[in-house]
Amino acid sequence: MEIHLRPEHERLIQRALDSGECQNPDELIGRALELYESQEEWLLNHRDAIDARIREGIEQLDRGEGIGEEELDQYLKRLKGK
């Protein structure tokens, strides 16, 4: 299999190698694939709960229970600060 990487991906790989996080590109790609698989498995296992939360949020918005854009921006800024 031949893989062509975008320059930004090559830079990320090189940064990880330079930091000593991984010894070679194969190790890094292996770790990335393991993480990808675990995230996909988590999403599959939690799909019903995620869908229910989304439906709940849409219902709240339909009832006018949402918050305004400015208030949302402030809330997100506070979350990022934690």
Contact map, one row per residue, 1 for C-alpha under 8 A:
1110000000000000000000000000000000000000000000000000000000000000000000000000000000
1111000000000000000000000000000000000000000000000000000000000000000000000000000000
1111100000000000000000000000000000000000000000000000000000000000000000000000000000
0111110000000000000000000000000000000000000000000000000000000000000000000000000000
0011111011000000000000000000000000000000000000000000000000000000000000000000000000
0001111111000000000000000000000000000000000000000000000000000000000000000000000000
0000111111100000000000000000000000000000000000000000000000000000000000000000000000
0000011111110000000000000000000000000000000000000000000000000000000000000000000000
0000111111111000000000000000000000000000000000000000000000000000000000000000000000
0000111111111100000000000000000000000000000000000000000000000000000000000000000000
0000001111111110000000000000000000000000000000000000000000000000000000000000000000
0000000111111111000000000000000000000000000000000000000000000000000000000000000000
0000000011111111100000001001000000000000000000000000000000000000000000000000000000
0000000001111111110000000000000000000000000000000000000000000000000000000000000000
0000000000111111111000000000000000000000000000000000000000000000000000000000000000
0000000000011111111111000001000000000000000000000000000000000000000000000000000000
0000000000001111111111111000000000000000000000000000000000000000000000000000000000
0000000000000111111110000000000000000000000000000000000000000000000000000000000000
0000000000000011111111000000000000000000000000000000000000000000000000000000000000
0000000000000001111111100000000000000000000000000000000000000000000000000000000000
0000000000000001111111100000000000000000000000000000000000000000000000000000000000
0000000000000001101111111011000000000000000000000000000000000000000000000000000000
0000000000000000100111111011000000000000000000000000000000000000000000000000000000
0000000000000000100001111111000000000000000000000000000000000000000000000000000000
0000000000001000100001111111100000000000000000000000000000000000000000000000000000
0000000000000000000000011111110000000000000000000000000000000000000000000000000000
0000000000000000000001111111111000000000000000000000000000000000000000000000000000
0000000000001001000001111111111100000000000000000000000000000000000000000000000000
0000000000000000000000001111111110000000000000000000000000000000000000000000000000
0000000000000000000000000111111111000000000000000000000000000000000000000000000000
0000000000000000000000000011111111100000000000000000000000000000000000000000000000
0000000000000000000000000001111111110000000000000000000000000000000000000000000000
0000000000000000000000000000111111111000000000000000000000000000000000000000000000
0000000000000000000000000000011111111100000000000000000000000000000000000000000000
0000000000000000000000000000001111111110000000000000000000000000000000000000000000
0000000000000000000000000000000111111111000000000000000000000000000000000000000000
0000000000000000000000000000000011111111100000000000000000000000000000000000000000
0000000000000000000000000000000001111111110000000000000000000000000000000000000000
0000000000000000000000000000000000111111111000000000000000000000000000000000000000
0000000000000000000000000000000000011111111100000000000000000000000000000000000000
0000000000000000000000000000000000001111111110000000000000000000000000000000000000
0000000000000000000000000000000000000111111111000000000000000000000000000000000000
0000000000000000000000000000000000000011111111100000000000000000000000000000000000
0000000000000000000000000000000000000001111111100000000000000000000000000000000000
0000000000000000000000000000000000000000111111110000000000000000000000000000000000
0000000000000000000000000000000000000000011111111100000000000000000000000000000000
0000000000000000000000000000000000000000001111111110000000000000000000000000000000
0000000000000000000000000000000000000000000011111111000000000000000000000000000000
0000000000000000000000000000000000000000000001111111100000000000000000000000000000
0000000000000000000000000000000000000000000001111111110000000000000000000000000000
0000000000000000000000000000000000000000000000111111111000000000000000000000000000
0000000000000000000000000000000000000000000000011111111100000000000000000000000000
0000000000000000000000000000000000000000000000001111111110000000000000000000000000
0000000000000000000000000000000000000000000000000111111111000000000000000000000000
0000000000000000000000000000000000000000000000000011111111100000000000000000000000
0000000000000000000000000000000000000000000000000001111111110000000000000000000000
0000000000000000000000000000000000000000000000000000111111111000000000000000000000
0000000000000000000000000000000000000000000000000000011111111100000000000000000000
0000000000000000000000000000000000000000000000000000001111111110000000000000000000
0000000000000000000000000000000000000000000000000000000111111111110000000000000000
0000000000000000000000000000000000000000000000000000000011111111110000000000000000
0000000000000000000000000000000000000000000000000000000001111111100000000000000000
0000000000000000000000000000000000000000000000000000000000111111100000000000000000
0000000000000000000000000000000000000000000000000000000000011111110000000000000000
0000000000000000000000000000000000000000000000000000000000011111111000000000000000
0000000000000000000000000000000000000000000000000000000000011001111100000000000000
0000000000000000000000000000000000000000000000000000000000000000111110110000000000
0000000000000000000000000000000000000000000000000000000000000000011111110000000000
0000000000000000000000000000000000000000000000000000000000000000001111111000000000
0000000000000000000000000000000000000000000000000000000000000000000111111100000000
0000000000000000000000000000000000000000000000000000000000000000001111111110000000
0000000000000000000000000000000000000000000000000000000000000000001111111111000000
0000000000000000000000000000000000000000000000000000000000000000000011111111100000
0000000000000000000000000000000000000000000000000000000000000000000001111111110000
0000000000000000000000000000000000000000000000000000000000000000000000111111111000
0000000000000000000000000000000000000000000000000000000000000000000000011111111100
0000000000000000000000000000000000000000000000000000000000000000000000001111111110
0000000000000000000000000000000000000000000000000000000000000000000000000111111111
0000000000000000000000000000000000000000000000000000000000000000000000000011111111
0000000000000000000000000000000000000000000000000000000000000000000000000001111111
0000000000000000000000000000000000000000000000000000000000000000000000000000111111
0000000000000000000000000000000000000000000000000000000000000000000000000000011111
